[in-house]
Amino acid sequence: MLASWYDEQGPATDVLRVGELPDPEPGPGEVRVRVTVSGVNPGDTKKRRGWLGSSMPYPRVIPHSDAAGVVDAVGDGVDARRVGQRVWVYGAQSYRPFGTAAQYTVVPEDLAVPLPDHLGDELGASLGIPGITAHRAVFSDGPVDGRTVLVHGVLGGVGSLAAQLARWGGATVLATVRRGDDLDRVDTAVVSHAVALDSADPATAIRTRAPEGVDRIIEVALSDNADLDTAVAATDAVIAAYATRADRTEIPFWPLLFNNVTLRLLGSDDFPAEARRQAARDLTAAAAVGALTVDVGDRYPLENIAKAHDRVDAGGRGRVLVTIPQ
């Protein structure tokens, strides 16, 4: 099969290779997926760079955990009727060496989720890490129907899906963006009111819309927003943080304690298995009824995968995808 891999960590252009590797074969309980589109996440590029001092977990790594494609072979114990089924894939390179940046990937069968025929591969390849992280952030502490949810970074991959899932779940969604110039990009069908963090008093603007405070806060930059979150959190609120900019993040401990706020930290590779399965079910259901859309940015052929990684490392708008030759 044609695949991309790296045998050492480093800059994308230095370590990523593209060439032929043996076709993988599914073992018991596994399916093989012929990949059409592979999704690139910041976590993929961080692993490749050795972020936070991480080392090579395996001698060779095929990157990427997310994808869409078609099941073309199954292992023992898997229903043969799955062959030919369109699927979206998550977790392919989570504690496994070979991910989805290849013509074939092999995963446990529950990591290949049936993709309804009316949904495109690009959406399917965008549901994995960002969608499951968003789902866990929104729903890990129970239903949100009738609650007010604040989503920071609503234009980002996780933030956008979190806002849509919260709205699908019956919440009133408030959101923040970095700059006032970004406000016109917010989907008003999902977000009731958006606030720019560079405005004069974002806390007051949020409190005006939620006088009793917000019940859930989906946090992409805890180190930057801890004081703001404290100012707008309702009693017994949950701050679900999946990222921060400072490794040793400070929080206003006593105000949070007196308000009985729960701080939930989310590491997507280690979510409970049943939480991941429920997220996959809900993401598919929400997408099937048109409640989820994804802003797809740049698409790169597999031969240009290094450019895709560089694009993710540089940031910017939209989901980055790698198309796999058939």
ABEGO torsion letter per residue (X at the ends): XBBBBBABBEBAAAABBBBBBBBBBBBBGBBBBBBABBBBBAAAAAAAAGBGGBBBABABBBBEABBBEBBABBBBGBBAAABGBBBBBBGAABGBABBABBABBBBBAAABBBBBAABBAAAAAAABAAAAAAAAAAAAAEBABGBBBBBBGAABAAAAAAAAAAAAAGBBBBBBBABAAAAAABBAAABABBBBAABABAAAAAAAABAAEBABBBBABAAAAAAAAAAABBBGBBBBBABBABABBBBBAAAAAAAGBBBBBBBAAABBAAAAAAAAAAAAAAAAAGABBBBBBBBBBAAAAAAAAAAAAAEEBEBBBBBBBX
